[in-house]
Amino acid sequence: MSYEKADMNKKDIESLRNEVKNKSADETVRWATSAFGADFVALASSFGAEDQALTDMLIKSGARKNIFTLDTGHLPRETLDALEATQKHYAIIIEVLRPAAVAVEEMVKLHGPDLFYESVEKRKLCCRVRKVEPLEKKLKHLKAWICGLRREQSAVREQVQKIEWDESFGLFKINPLADWTTSEVWDYIQKNNVPYNKLHDKGYPSIGCAPCTRAVKPGEDIRAGRWWWERADGGNKECGLHAKSEAPVGNVENKSE
């Protein structure tokens, strides 16, 4: 079924969930590009393990132009290396989105270059200027975006569905790996010879901007290295890209489905 010409909105979420609930991750990726149209769905990649696995699935589905990333100006060298390695491995060009220079300059002038360490509010301001605003501009042209969210990643992601209505940006969010474990992600990467971010070899299970990400210690939550100076709050820390979508409807799909 193709929804490319249809006026899809959140009222259709339950019927779409029924369509994907028994699909594998790669089948969900193929379904998304077919259902919404190749020109209206794209993967947002941060070059973490999940996004690299999804990139491989997307390329194999034939959608070679449907990947973009956010260059905040603070990306680690290893992440930029992963960008280059991914483009070379798949012979593709990944769209790189950047924040508005004027907005960044004004923010730094008012609050300094390291404002994110001063308060949660200033950290979220930095995230908004460098990440959320460029993403908003991109998503205005899409009907759905594909993300590497998994239920295992944090407490606030435990209810992640394979397809959700993203209230923040007004489009569908596709999470093909919602029910995958970390082991399943890495099994896929190894079996399919997928290039990956070398920060993973240095103890970084979750990767963001260089000043705001550190390696995690044994036994720590996989997102403990993100904005580690802030109060842990049960791991409930996000940058604004993945604000909570609509309240879950019905039961979360089981792994066996």
C-alpha positions as CSV (number, residue, x, y, z in Angstrom):
1,M,0.0,0.0,0.0
2,S,1.4,3.5,-0.9
3,Y,0.5,6.6,1.0
4,E,2.6,8.9,-1.1
5,K,-0.3,11.0,-2.4
6,A,-2.5,10.6,0.7
7,D,-3.0,13.1,3.4
8,M,-1.7,10.9,6.2
9,N,-1.8,12.1,9.8
10,K,-1.9,10.7,13.3
11,K,-5.4,9.4,13.0
12,D,-4.0,6.7,10.8
13,I,-1.4,5.5,13.4
14,E,-3.2,2.3,14.6
15,S,-3.8,1.0,11.1
16,L,-0.1,1.6,10.2
17,R,1.1,-0.1,13.4
18,N,-0.9,-3.1,12.4
19,E,0.8,-3.2,9.1
20,V,4.3,-3.2,10.5
21,K,3.9,-5.1,13.8
22,N,5.0,-8.4,12.3
23,K,7.6,-7.0,10.0
24,S,11.4,-7.5,10.6
25,A,13.6,-4.4,10.7
26,D,14.7,-4.5,7.1
27,E,11.1,-5.2,6.0
28,T,10.0,-2.2,8.0
29,V,12.6,0.0,6.2
30,R,11.4,-1.2,2.8
31,W,7.8,-0.7,3.8
32,A,8.5,2.9,4.9
33,T,10.1,3.9,1.6
34,S,7.2,2.3,-0.3
35,A,4.4,3.5,1.9
36,F,5.4,7.1,2.1
37,G,7.3,7.4,-1.1
38,A,11.1,7.5,-1.5
39,D,11.2,11.3,-1.7
40,F,9.3,11.7,1.5
41,V,11.1,9.5,4.0
42,A,14.7,9.7,5.2
43,L,17.0,8.3,7.9
44,A,18.5,10.7,10.4
45,S,21.9,9.3,11.2
46,S,24.3,10.2,14.0
47,F,26.6,7.4,12.9
48,G,26.0,5.3,16.0
49,A,25.7,1.5,15.7
50,E,21.9,1.5,15.2
51,D,22.0,4.2,12.5
52,Q,24.8,2.3,10.7
53,A,22.7,-0.9,10.6
54,L,19.7,1.1,9.3
55,T,21.9,2.7,6.7
56,D,22.9,-0.7,5.4
57,M,19.2,-1.8,5.3
58,L,18.2,1.4,3.5
59,I,20.9,1.0,0.9
60,K,19.9,-2.6,0.3
61,S,16.3,-1.5,-0.2
62,G,17.5,0.7,-3.1
63,A,17.0,4.1,-1.3
64,R,20.5,5.5,-1.7
65,K,19.6,9.2,-1.3
66,N,17.6,9.0,1.8
67,I,20.2,9.6,4.5
68,F,21.1,12.8,6.3
69,T,23.1,13.9,9.4
70,L,23.4,16.9,11.6
71,D,26.8,18.5,11.8
72,T,26.6,20.6,15.0
73,G,30.1,21.9,14.7
74,H,31.0,19.8,17.8
75,L,31.1,16.3,16.3
76,P,34.0,14.0,17.4
77,R,36.7,13.3,14.9
78,E,35.6,9.6,14.9
79,T,32.1,10.6,13.9
80,L,33.4,12.6,10.9
81,D,35.6,9.6,10.0
82,A,32.5,7.4,10.2
83,L,30.7,9.7,7.8
84,E,33.5,9.5,5.3
85,A,33.9,5.7,5.7
86,T,30.1,5.2,5.2
87,Q,30.1,7.3,2.0
88,K,33.0,5.5,0.6
89,H,31.8,2.0,1.6
90,Y,28.4,2.5,0.0
91,A,29.4,4.9,-2.8
92,I,26.8,7.4,-1.6
93,I,26.6,11.1,-0.6
94,I,25.0,11.7,2.8
95,E,23.3,15.1,3.2
96,V,24.9,17.1,5.9
97,L,22.7,19.7,7.7
98,R,24.3,22.5,9.7
99,P,22.9,25.1,12.1
100,A,22.5,28.7,11.0
101,A,25.8,30.5,11.5
102,V,24.1,33.7,12.7
103,A,22.1,31.8,15.3
104,V,25.2,30.0,16.6
105,E,27.3,33.3,16.7
106,E,24.5,35.1,18.6
107,M,24.2,32.3,21.1
108,V,27.9,32.1,21.8
109,K,28.2,35.8,22.0
110,L,25.5,35.9,24.7
111,H,26.4,32.8,26.7
112,G,29.9,31.8,25.8
113,P,31.2,28.7,23.9
114,D,30.7,26.3,26.8
115,L,27.2,27.4,27.8
116,F,25.9,23.8,27.9
117,Y,27.9,23.1,31.2
118,E,26.2,26.0,33.0
119,S,22.6,24.8,33.2
120,V,20.1,22.4,31.7
121,E,18.3,25.3,30.1
122,K,21.4,26.6,28.4
123,R,22.3,23.0,27.3
124,K,18.9,22.6,25.7
125,L,19.3,26.0,24.0
126,C,22.5,24.8,22.5
127,C,20.9,21.6,21.4
128,R,18.0,23.5,19.9
129,V,20.2,25.9,17.9
130,R,22.7,23.3,16.7
131,K,20.4,20.3,16.2
132,V,16.7,20.9,16.5
133,E,16.3,23.9,14.3
134,P,18.2,22.4,11.3
135,L,16.2,19.2,11.8
136,E,12.9,21.1,11.7
137,K,13.7,22.6,8.4
138,K,14.5,19.2,6.9
139,L,11.5,17.4,8.3
140,K,9.1,20.0,6.8
141,H,9.7,18.3,3.5
142,L,9.2,14.8,4.7
143,K,6.2,12.6,5.6
144,A,8.2,10.2,7.8
145,W,11.7,10.0,9.3
146,I,13.6,6.8,10.2
147,C,15.4,6.7,13.6
148,G,17.6,4.2,15.5
149,L,15.6,4.4,18.7
150,R,15.4,1.1,20.7
151,R,13.4,0.3,23.9
152,E,16.5,-0.9,25.6
153,Q,18.3,2.4,25.3
154,S,16.8,4.3,28.3
155,A,13.8,4.5,30.5
156,V,12.1,7.2,28.4
157,R,12.4,4.9,25.4
158,E,10.8,1.8,26.9
159,Q,7.5,2.5,25.1
160,V,9.0,3.2,21.7
161,Q,6.9,1.8,18.9
162,K,8.0,0.7,15.4
163,I,5.9,3.6,14.0
164,E,4.8,6.7,16.0
165,W,3.2,10.0,15.3
166,D,5.9,12.7,16.2
167,E,3.9,15.5,17.8
168,S,7.0,17.8,17.9
169,F,7.6,17.8,14.2
170,G,4.2,16.8,12.8
171,L,5.1,13.6,10.8
172,F,5.5,9.9,11.3
173,K,8.6,8.5,13.1
174,I,9.7,5.0,12.0
175,N,11.8,3.0,14.5
176,P,12.6,-0.3,12.8
177,L,15.0,-1.4,15.6
178,A,12.5,-0.7,18.4
179,D,12.6,-4.2,19.7
180,W,16.2,-5.1,19.0
181,T,18.8,-5.7,21.7
182,T,22.3,-4.3,21.6
183,S,23.6,-7.8,20.7
184,E,21.3,-7.9,17.7
185,V,22.6,-4.6,16.5
186,W,26.2,-5.7,16.7
187,D,25.5,-9.1,15.2
188,Y,24.0,-7.4,12.2
189,I,27.0,-5.0,11.8
190,Q,29.4,-7.9,12.0
191,K,27.5,-10.2,9.7
192,N,27.0,-7.6,7.1
193,N,30.4,-5.9,7.3
194,V,28.9,-2.5,8.1
195,P,31.4,0.3,8.9
196,Y,30.9,1.7,12.4
197,N,32.0,4.6,14.6
198,K,35.3,3.7,16.3
199,L,34.2,5.5,19.4
200,H,32.2,2.3,20.2
201,D,35.6,0.6,20.6
202,K,36.5,3.2,23.3
203,G,33.5,2.7,25.6
204,Y,30.9,5.0,23.9
205,P,27.6,3.1,23.5
206,S,25.8,6.4,22.8
207,I,27.5,9.1,20.7
208,G,26.7,12.8,20.5
209,C,28.7,16.0,20.4
210,A,32.3,15.8,21.7
211,P,31.9,18.2,24.7
212,C,28.7,16.4,25.8
213,T,29.6,12.8,25.5
214,R,32.0,10.6,27.5
215,A,32.8,6.9,27.7
216,V,30.6,5.0,30.2
217,K,32.0,3.0,33.1
218,P,31.3,-0.7,33.7
219,G,27.7,-1.2,34.9
220,E,26.5,2.3,33.9
221,D,23.5,2.9,31.8
222,I,24.3,3.0,28.1
223,R,23.3,6.7,27.9
224,A,25.1,7.7,31.1
225,G,27.8,9.3,29.0
226,R,25.4,11.9,27.6
227,W,25.4,15.2,29.5
228,W,27.0,13.3,32.4
229,W,27.3,16.5,34.6
230,E,23.5,16.8,34.8
231,R,21.4,15.0,37.4
232,A,20.9,11.5,36.1
233,D,17.1,11.6,36.6
234,G,16.8,7.9,35.8
235,G,18.5,8.3,32.5
236,N,15.7,10.6,31.3
237,K,17.8,13.0,29.3
238,E,17.2,14.0,25.7
239,C,18.3,16.7,23.4
240,G,15.0,17.6,21.8
241,L,15.3,15.5,18.7
242,H,13.3,12.7,20.3
243,A,10.8,14.4,22.6
244,K,8.2,12.0,23.7
245,S,5.7,11.2,20.9
246,E,2.0,10.6,21.4
247,A,1.0,8.4,24.4
248,P,1.2,4.7,23.5
249,V,-2.0,3.2,22.2
250,G,-2.6,-0.4,23.0
251,N,0.1,-2.8,24.0
252,V,3.7,-2.5,22.9
253,E,4.6,-5.1,20.3
254,N,6.3,-8.2,21.8
255,K,9.6,-9.5,20.4
256,S,7.7,-12.6,19.3
257,E,5.3,-10.6,17.0
